[in-house]
Amino acid sequence: MKFGILVNEGPYQHQASDSAYLFCKAAIAKGHEIGRVFFYHDGVNNSTRLTEPPQDDRNIVARWSKLAEEHGVDLVVCVAAALRRGIKDEVLAPGFRISGLGQLVEAGIEADRLVTFGD
């Protein structure tokens, strides 16, 4: 099965990002495909390389980058939501790219299921 993922919440103020990441890892481990993860609203905060969590805490941004590198997952950040929060290309972590809502629509069309994490 091919999944599209929508993440609407930031990395440290809500469980949505952790849940989405763990869902992706589990789906890939079971042989499913994650076509695209689209970060929208505060979810765009998952994409910034400026995040520096304490050493004893999980690095959510780095986990997403590693998922993209190891499994070819397309990590797309909504341009309008990103710009509202001061996120531009130069602060994106590896594996992320900025694009428009059309990428979310395309993910929904191409996937068997679009799963949303966060409000």
Phi and psi in radians as a Rosetta constraint file:
Dihedral C 1 N 2 CA 2 C 2 CIRCULARHARMONIC -1.842 0.35
Dihedral N 2 CA 2 C 2 N 3 CIRCULARHARMONIC 2.208 0.35
Dihedral C 2 N 3 CA 3 C 3 CIRCULARHARMONIC -1.920 0.35
Dihedral N 3 CA 3 C 3 N 4 CIRCULARHARMONIC 2.505 0.35
Dihedral C 3 N 4 CA 4 C 4 CIRCULARHARMONIC -1.906 0.35
Dihedral N 4 CA 4 C 4 N 5 CIRCULARHARMONIC 2.501 0.35
Dihedral C 4 N 5 CA 5 C 5 CIRCULARHARMONIC -2.154 0.35
Dihedral N 5 CA 5 C 5 N 6 CIRCULARHARMONIC 2.382 0.35
Dihedral C 5 N 6 CA 6 C 6 CIRCULARHARMONIC -2.086 0.35
Dihedral N 6 CA 6 C 6 N 7 CIRCULARHARMONIC 2.152 0.35
Dihedral C 6 N 7 CA 7 C 7 CIRCULARHARMONIC -2.006 0.35
Dihedral N 7 CA 7 C 7 N 8 CIRCULARHARMONIC 2.070 0.35
Dihedral C 7 N 8 CA 8 C 8 CIRCULARHARMONIC -1.868 0.35
Dihedral N 8 CA 8 C 8 N 9 CIRCULARHARMONIC -0.016 0.35
Dihedral C 8 N 9 CA 9 C 9 CIRCULARHARMONIC -2.182 0.35
Dihedral N 9 CA 9 C 9 N 10 CIRCULARHARMONIC 2.694 0.35
Dihedral C 9 N 10 CA 10 C 10 CIRCULARHARMONIC -1.248 0.35
Dihedral N 10 CA 10 C 10 N 11 CIRCULARHARMONIC 2.969 0.35
Dihedral C 10 N 11 CA 11 C 11 CIRCULARHARMONIC -1.295 0.35
Dihedral N 11 CA 11 C 11 N 12 CIRCULARHARMONIC -0.477 0.35
Dihedral C 11 N 12 CA 12 C 12 CIRCULARHARMONIC -2.111 0.35
Dihedral N 12 CA 12 C 12 N 13 CIRCULARHARMONIC -0.069 0.35
Dihedral C 12 N 13 CA 13 C 13 CIRCULARHARMONIC -1.825 0.35
Dihedral N 13 CA 13 C 13 N 14 CIRCULARHARMONIC -0.018 0.35
Dihedral C 13 N 14 CA 14 C 14 CIRCULARHARMONIC -2.710 0.35
Dihedral N 14 CA 14 C 14 N 15 CIRCULARHARMONIC 2.680 0.35
Dihedral C 14 N 15 CA 15 C 15 CIRCULARHARMONIC -1.364 0.35
Dihedral N 15 CA 15 C 15 N 16 CIRCULARHARMONIC -0.173 0.35
Dihedral C 15 N 16 CA 16 C 16 CIRCULARHARMONIC -0.978 0.35
Dihedral N 16 CA 16 C 16 N 17 CIRCULARHARMONIC -0.758 0.35
Dihedral C 16 N 17 CA 17 C 17 CIRCULARHARMONIC -1.165 0.35
Dihedral N 17 CA 17 C 17 N 18 CIRCULARHARMONIC -0.781 0.35
Dihedral C 17 N 18 CA 18 C 18 CIRCULARHARMONIC -1.035 0.35
Dihedral N 18 CA 18 C 18 N 19 CIRCULARHARMONIC -0.803 0.35
Dihedral C 18 N 19 CA 19 C 19 CIRCULARHARMONIC -1.098 0.35
Dihedral N 19 CA 19 C 19 N 20 CIRCULARHARMONIC -0.741 0.35
Dihedral C 19 N 20 CA 20 C 20 CIRCULARHARMONIC -1.111 0.35
Dihedral N 20 CA 20 C 20 N 21 CIRCULARHARMONIC -0.782 0.35
Dihedral C 20 N 21 CA 21 C 21 CIRCULARHARMONIC -1.068 0.35
Dihedral N 21 CA 21 C 21 N 22 CIRCULARHARMONIC -0.830 0.35
Dihedral C 21 N 22 CA 22 C 22 CIRCULARHARMONIC -1.136 0.35
Dihedral N 22 CA 22 C 22 N 23 CIRCULARHARMONIC -0.622 0.35
Dihedral C 22 N 23 CA 23 C 23 CIRCULARHARMONIC -1.077 0.35
Dihedral N 23 CA 23 C 23 N 24 CIRCULARHARMONIC -0.824 0.35
Dihedral C 23 N 24 CA 24 C 24 CIRCULARHARMONIC -1.035 0.35
Dihedral N 24 CA 24 C 24 N 25 CIRCULARHARMONIC -0.826 0.35
Dihedral C 24 N 25 CA 25 C 25 CIRCULARHARMONIC -1.040 0.35
Dihedral N 25 CA 25 C 25 N 26 CIRCULARHARMONIC -0.783 0.35
Dihedral C 25 N 26 CA 26 C 26 CIRCULARHARMONIC -1.158 0.35
Dihedral N 26 CA 26 C 26 N 27 CIRCULARHARMONIC -0.727 0.35
Dihedral C 26 N 27 CA 27 C 27 CIRCULARHARMONIC -1.111 0.35
Dihedral N 27 CA 27 C 27 N 28 CIRCULARHARMONIC -0.776 0.35
Dihedral C 27 N 28 CA 28 C 28 CIRCULARHARMONIC -1.111 0.35
Dihedral N 28 CA 28 C 28 N 29 CIRCULARHARMONIC -0.714 0.35
Dihedral C 28 N 29 CA 29 C 29 CIRCULARHARMONIC -1.088 0.35
Dihedral N 29 CA 29 C 29 N 30 CIRCULARHARMONIC -0.505 0.35
Dihedral C 29 N 30 CA 30 C 30 CIRCULARHARMONIC -1.554 0.35
Dihedral N 30 CA 30 C 30 N 31 CIRCULARHARMONIC 0.057 0.35
Dihedral C 30 N 31 CA 31 C 31 CIRCULARHARMONIC 1.630 0.35
Dihedral N 31 CA 31 C 31 N 32 CIRCULARHARMONIC 0.132 0.35
Dihedral C 31 N 32 CA 32 C 32 CIRCULARHARMONIC -1.486 0.35
Dihedral N 32 CA 32 C 32 N 33 CIRCULARHARMONIC 2.934 0.35
Dihedral C 32 N 33 CA 33 C 33 CIRCULARHARMONIC -1.983 0.35
Dihedral N 33 CA 33 C 33 N 34 CIRCULARHARMONIC 2.408 0.35
Dihedral C 33 N 34 CA 34 C 34 CIRCULARHARMONIC -1.853 0.35
Dihedral N 34 CA 34 C 34 N 35 CIRCULARHARMONIC 1.833 0.35
Dihedral C 34 N 35 CA 35 C 35 CIRCULARHARMONIC -1.242 0.35
Dihedral N 35 CA 35 C 35 N 36 CIRCULARHARMONIC -0.761 0.35
Dihedral C 35 N 36 CA 36 C 36 CIRCULARHARMONIC -2.783 0.35
Dihedral N 36 CA 36 C 36 N 37 CIRCULARHARMONIC 2.523 0.35
Dihedral C 36 N 37 CA 37 C 37 CIRCULARHARMONIC -1.978 0.35
Dihedral N 37 CA 37 C 37 N 38 CIRCULARHARMONIC 2.141 0.35
Dihedral C 37 N 38 CA 38 C 38 CIRCULARHARMONIC -1.895 0.35
Dihedral N 38 CA 38 C 38 N 39 CIRCULARHARMONIC 2.197 0.35
Dihedral C 38 N 39 CA 39 C 39 CIRCULARHARMONIC -1.803 0.35
Dihedral N 39 CA 39 C 39 N 40 CIRCULARHARMONIC 2.145 0.35
Dihedral C 39 N 40 CA 40 C 40 CIRCULARHARMONIC -2.329 0.35
Dihedral N 40 CA 40 C 40 N 41 CIRCULARHARMONIC 2.846 0.35
Dihedral C 40 N 41 CA 41 C 41 CIRCULARHARMONIC 0.883 0.35
Dihedral N 41 CA 41 C 41 N 42 CIRCULARHARMONIC -2.345 0.35
Dihedral C 41 N 42 CA 42 C 42 CIRCULARHARMONIC -1.218 0.35
Dihedral N 42 CA 42 C 42 N 43 CIRCULARHARMONIC -0.188 0.35
Dihedral C 42 N 43 CA 43 C 43 CIRCULARHARMONIC -1.046 0.35
Dihedral N 43 CA 43 C 43 N 44 CIRCULARHARMONIC -0.383 0.35
Dihedral C 43 N 44 CA 44 C 44 CIRCULARHARMONIC -1.101 0.35
Dihedral N 44 CA 44 C 44 N 45 CIRCULARHARMONIC -0.366 0.35
Dihedral C 44 N 45 CA 45 C 45 CIRCULARHARMONIC -1.177 0.35
Dihedral N 45 CA 45 C 45 N 46 CIRCULARHARMONIC -0.181 0.35
Dihedral C 45 N 46 CA 46 C 46 CIRCULARHARMONIC -1.264 0.35
Dihedral N 46 CA 46 C 46 N 47 CIRCULARHARMONIC -0.197 0.35
Dihedral C 46 N 47 CA 47 C 47 CIRCULARHARMONIC -1.755 0.35
Dihedral N 47 CA 47 C 47 N 48 CIRCULARHARMONIC -0.133 0.35
Dihedral C 47 N 48 CA 48 C 48 CIRCULARHARMONIC -1.530 0.35
Dihedral N 48 CA 48 C 48 N 49 CIRCULARHARMONIC 2.280 0.35
Dihedral C 48 N 49 CA 49 C 49 CIRCULARHARMONIC -1.311 0.35
Dihedral N 49 CA 49 C 49 N 50 CIRCULARHARMONIC -0.072 0.35
Dihedral C 49 N 50 CA 50 C 50 CIRCULARHARMONIC -1.381 0.35
Dihedral N 50 CA 50 C 50 N 51 CIRCULARHARMONIC -0.147 0.35
Dihedral C 50 N 51 CA 51 C 51 CIRCULARHARMONIC -1.228 0.35
Dihedral N 51 CA 51 C 51 N 52 CIRCULARHARMONIC 2.237 0.35
Dihedral C 51 N 52 CA 52 C 52 CIRCULARHARMONIC -2.323 0.35
Dihedral N 52 CA 52 C 52 N 53 CIRCULARHARMONIC 1.466 0.35
Dihedral C 52 N 53 CA 53 C 53 CIRCULARHARMONIC -1.229 0.35
Dihedral N 53 CA 53 C 53 N 54 CIRCULARHARMONIC 2.772 0.35
Dihedral C 53 N 54 CA 54 C 54 CIRCULARHARMONIC -1.017 0.35
Dihedral N 54 CA 54 C 54 N 55 CIRCULARHARMONIC 2.697 0.35
Dihedral C 54 N 55 CA 55 C 55 CIRCULARHARMONIC -1.049 0.35
Dihedral N 55 CA 55 C 55 N 56 CIRCULARHARMONIC -0.495 0.35
Dihedral C 55 N 56 CA 56 C 56 CIRCULARHARMONIC -1.568 0.35
Dihedral N 56 CA 56 C 56 N 57 CIRCULARHARMONIC 0.122 0.35
Dihedral C 56 N 57 CA 57 C 57 CIRCULARHARMONIC -1.941 0.35
Dihedral N 57 CA 57 C 57 N 58 CIRCULARHARMONIC 2.798 0.35
Dihedral C 57 N 58 CA 58 C 58 CIRCULARHARMONIC -1.260 0.35
Dihedral N 58 CA 58 C 58 N 59 CIRCULARHARMONIC 2.529 0.35
Dihedral C 58 N 59 CA 59 C 59 CIRCULARHARMONIC -1.795 0.35
Dihedral N 59 CA 59 C 59 N 60 CIRCULARHARMONIC 1.617 0.35
Dihedral C 59 N 60 CA 60 C 60 CIRCULARHARMONIC -1.107 0.35
Dihedral N 60 CA 60 C 60 N 61 CIRCULARHARMONIC -0.725 0.35
Dihedral C 60 N 61 CA 61 C 61 CIRCULARHARMONIC -1.082 0.35
Dihedral N 61 CA 61 C 61 N 62 CIRCULARHARMONIC -0.780 0.35
Dihedral C 61 N 62 CA 62 C 62 CIRCULARHARMONIC -1.117 0.35
Dihedral N 62 CA 62 C 62 N 63 CIRCULARHARMONIC -0.616 0.35
Dihedral C 62 N 63 CA 63 C 63 CIRCULARHARMONIC -1.114 0.35
Dihedral N 63 CA 63 C 63 N 64 CIRCULARHARMONIC -0.745 0.35
Dihedral C 63 N 64 CA 64 C 64 CIRCULARHARMONIC -1.094 0.35
Dihedral N 64 CA 64 C 64 N 65 CIRCULARHARMONIC -0.765 0.35
Dihedral C 64 N 65 CA 65 C 65 CIRCULARHARMONIC -1.049 0.35
Dihedral N 65 CA 65 C 65 N 66 CIRCULARHARMONIC -0.736 0.35
Dihedral C 65 N 66 CA 66 C 66 CIRCULARHARMONIC -1.143 0.35
Dihedral N 66 CA 66 C 66 N 67 CIRCULARHARMONIC -0.680 0.35
Dihedral C 66 N 67 CA 67 C 67 CIRCULARHARMONIC -1.071 0.35
Dihedral N 67 CA 67 C 67 N 68 CIRCULARHARMONIC -0.745 0.35
Dihedral C 67 N 68 CA 68 C 68 CIRCULARHARMONIC -1.115 0.35
Dihedral N 68 CA 68 C 68 N 69 CIRCULARHARMONIC -0.757 0.35
Dihedral C 68 N 69 CA 69 C 69 CIRCULARHARMONIC -1.161 0.35
Dihedral N 69 CA 69 C 69 N 70 CIRCULARHARMONIC -0.802 0.35
Dihedral C 69 N 70 CA 70 C 70 CIRCULARHARMONIC -1.356 0.35
Dihedral N 70 CA 70 C 70 N 71 CIRCULARHARMONIC -0.523 0.35
Dihedral C 70 N 71 CA 71 C 71 CIRCULARHARMONIC -2.159 0.35
Dihedral N 71 CA 71 C 71 N 72 CIRCULARHARMONIC 0.086 0.35
Dihedral C 71 N 72 CA 72 C 72 CIRCULARHARMONIC 1.160 0.35
Dihedral N 72 CA 72 C 72 N 73 CIRCULARHARMONIC 0.481 0.35
Dihedral C 72 N 73 CA 73 C 73 CIRCULARHARMONIC -1.307 0.35
Dihedral N 73 CA 73 C 73 N 74 CIRCULARHARMONIC 2.294 0.35
Dihedral C 73 N 74 CA 74 C 74 CIRCULARHARMONIC -1.434 0.35
Dihedral N 74 CA 74 C 74 N 75 CIRCULARHARMONIC 1.995 0.35
Dihedral C 74 N 75 CA 75 C 75 CIRCULARHARMONIC -1.804 0.35
Dihedral N 75 CA 75 C 75 N 76 CIRCULARHARMONIC 1.898 0.35
Dihedral C 75 N 76 CA 76 C 76 CIRCULARHARMONIC -1.994 0.35
Dihedral N 76 CA 76 C 76 N 77 CIRCULARHARMONIC 2.316 0.35
Dihedral C 76 N 77 CA 77 C 77 CIRCULARHARMONIC -1.915 0.35
Dihedral N 77 CA 77 C 77 N 78 CIRCULARHARMONIC 2.243 0.35
Dihedral C 77 N 78 CA 78 C 78 CIRCULARHARMONIC -1.091 0.35
Dihedral N 78 CA 78 C 78 N 79 CIRCULARHARMONIC 2.167 0.35
Dihedral C 78 N 79 CA 79 C 79 CIRCULARHARMONIC -1.089 0.35
Dihedral N 79 CA 79 C 79 N 80 CIRCULARHARMONIC -0.789 0.35
Dihedral C 79 N 80 CA 80 C 80 CIRCULARHARMONIC -1.146 0.35
Dihedral N 80 CA 80 C 80 N 81 CIRCULARHARMONIC -0.789 0.35
Dihedral C 80 N 81 CA 81 C 81 CIRCULARHARMONIC -1.152 0.35
Dihedral N 81 CA 81 C 81 N 82 CIRCULARHARMONIC -0.652 0.35
Dihedral C 81 N 82 CA 82 C 82 CIRCULARHARMONIC -1.148 0.35
Dihedral N 82 CA 82 C 82 N 83 CIRCULARHARMONIC -0.847 0.35
Dihedral C 82 N 83 CA 83 C 83 CIRCULARHARMONIC -1.092 0.35
Dihedral N 83 CA 83 C 83 N 84 CIRCULARHARMONIC -0.620 0.35
Dihedral C 83 N 84 CA 84 C 84 CIRCULARHARMONIC -1.068 0.35
Dihedral N 84 CA 84 C 84 N 85 CIRCULARHARMONIC -0.460 0.35
Dihedral C 84 N 85 CA 85 C 85 CIRCULARHARMONIC -1.858 0.35
Dihedral N 85 CA 85 C 85 N 86 CIRCULARHARMONIC 0.212 0.35
Dihedral C 85 N 86 CA 86 C 86 CIRCULARHARMONIC 1.346 0.35
Dihedral N 86 CA 86 C 86 N 87 CIRCULARHARMONIC 0.336 0.35
Dihedral C 86 N 87 CA 87 C 87 CIRCULARHARMONIC -1.727 0.35
Dihedral N 87 CA 87 C 87 N 88 CIRCULARHARMONIC 2.103 0.35
Dihedral C 87 N 88 CA 88 C 88 CIRCULARHARMONIC -2.195 0.35
Dihedral N 88 CA 88 C 88 N 89 CIRCULARHARMONIC 3.017 0.35
Dihedral C 88 N 89 CA 89 C 89 CIRCULARHARMONIC -0.883 0.35
Dihedral N 89 CA 89 C 89 N 90 CIRCULARHARMONIC -0.689 0.35
Dihedral C 89 N 90 CA 90 C 90 CIRCULARHARMONIC -1.206 0.35
Dihedral N 90 CA 90 C 90 N 91 CIRCULARHARMONIC -0.245 0.35
Dihedral C 90 N 91 CA 91 C 91 CIRCULARHARMONIC -1.895 0.35
Dihedral N 91 CA 91 C 91 N 92 CIRCULARHARMONIC 0.085 0.35
Dihedral C 91 N 92 CA 92 C 92 CIRCULARHARMONIC -1.246 0.35
Dihedral N 92 CA 92 C 92 N 93 CIRCULARHARMONIC 2.446 0.35
Dihedral C 92 N 93 CA 93 C 93 CIRCULARHARMONIC -1.274 0.35
Dihedral N 93 CA 93 C 93 N 94 CIRCULARHARMONIC 2.797 0.35
Dihedral C 93 N 94 CA 94 C 94 CIRCULARHARMONIC -0.990 0.35
Dihedral N 94 CA 94 C 94 N 95 CIRCULARHARMONIC 2.447 0.35
Dihedral C 94 N 95 CA 95 C 95 CIRCULARHARMONIC 1.645 0.35
Dihedral N 95 CA 95 C 95 N 96 CIRCULARHARMONIC -0.279 0.35
Dihedral C 95 N 96 CA 96 C 96 CIRCULARHARMONIC -1.660 0.35
Dihedral N 96 CA 96 C 96 N 97 CIRCULARHARMONIC 2.635 0.35
Dihedral C 96 N 97 CA 97 C 97 CIRCULARHARMONIC -2.499 0.35
Dihedral N 97 CA 97 C 97 N 98 CIRCULARHARMONIC 2.656 0.35
Dihedral C 97 N 98 CA 98 C 98 CIRCULARHARMONIC -1.688 0.35
Dihedral N 98 CA 98 C 98 N 99 CIRCULARHARMONIC 2.376 0.35
Dihedral C 98 N 99 CA 99 C 99 CIRCULARHARMONIC -2.760 0.35
Dihedral N 99 CA 99 C 99 N 100 CIRCULARHARMONIC -3.057 0.35
Dihedral C 99 N 100 CA 100 C 100 CIRCULARHARMONIC -1.706 0.35
Dihedral N 100 CA 100 C 100 N 101 CIRCULARHARMONIC 3.138 0.35
Dihedral C 100 N 101 CA 101 C 101 CIRCULARHARMONIC -1.106 0.35
Dihedral N 101 CA 101 C 101 N 102 CIRCULARHARMONIC -0.348 0.35
Dihedral C 101 N 102 CA 102 C 102 CIRCULARHARMONIC -1.007 0.35
Dihedral N 102 CA 102 C 102 N 103 CIRCULARHARMONIC -0.517 0.35
Dihedral C 102 N 103 CA 103 C 103 CIRCULARHARMONIC -1.192 0.35
Dihedral N 103 CA 103 C 103 N 104 CIRCULARHARMONIC -0.565 0.35
Dihedral C 103 N 104 CA 104 C 104 CIRCULARHARMONIC -1.216 0.35
Dihedral N 104 CA 104 C 104 N 105 CIRCULARHARMONIC -0.781 0.35
Dihedral C 104 N 105 CA 105 C 105 CIRCULARHARMONIC -1.046 0.35
Dihedral N 105 CA 105 C 105 N 106 CIRCULARHARMONIC -0.797 0.35
Dihedral C 105 N 106 CA 106 C 106 CIRCULARHARMONIC -1.081 0.35
Dihedral N 106 CA 106 C 106 N 107 CIRCULARHARMONIC -0.709 0.35
Dihedral C 106 N 107 CA 107 C 107 CIRCULARHARMONIC -1.055 0.35
Dihedral N 107 CA 107 C 107 N 108 CIRCULARHARMONIC -0.728 0.35
Dihedral C 107 N 108 CA 108 C 108 CIRCULARHARMONIC -1.149 0.35
Dihedral N 108 CA 108 C 108 N 109 CIRCULARHARMONIC -0.648 0.35
Dihedral C 108 N 109 CA 109 C 109 CIRCULARHARMONIC -1.228 0.35
Dihedral N 109 CA 109 C 109 N 110 CIRCULARHARMONIC -0.749 0.35
Dihedral C 109 N 110 CA 110 C 110 CIRCULARHARMONIC -1.393 0.35
Dihedral N 110 CA 110 C 110 N 111 CIRCULARHARMONIC -0.379 0.35
Dihedral C 110 N 111 CA 111 C 111 CIRCULARHARMONIC -1.543 0.35
Dihedral N 111 CA 111 C 111 N 112 CIRCULARHARMONIC 2.705 0.35
Dihedral C 111 N 112 CA 112 C 112 CIRCULARHARMONIC -1.296 0.35
Dihedral N 112 CA 112 C 112 N 113 CIRCULARHARMONIC -0.575 0.35
Dihedral C 112 N 113 CA 113 C 113 CIRCULARHARMONIC -2.488 0.35
Dihedral N 113 CA 113 C 113 N 114 CIRCULARHARMONIC 2.426 0.35
Dihedral C 113 N 114 CA 114 C 114 CIRCULARHARMONIC -1.911 0.35
Dihedral N 114 CA 114 C 114 N 115 CIRCULARHARMONIC 2.057 0.35
Dihedral C 114 N 115 CA 115 C 115 CIRCULARHARMONIC -1.883 0.35
Dihedral N 115 CA 115 C 115 N 116 CIRCULARHARMONIC 2.247 0.35
Dihedral C 115 N 116 CA 116 C 116 CIRCULARHARMONIC -1.848 0.35
Dihedral N 116 CA 116 C 116 N 117 CIRCULARHARMONIC 2.360 0.35
Dihedral C 116 N 117 CA 117 C 117 CIRCULARHARMONIC -2.109 0.35
Dihedral N 117 CA 117 C 117 N 118 CIRCULARHARMONIC 2.105 0.35
Dihedral C 117 N 118 CA 118 C 118 CIRCULARHARMONIC 1.669 0.35
Dihedral N 118 CA 118 C 118 N 119 CIRCULARHARMONIC 2.851 0.35
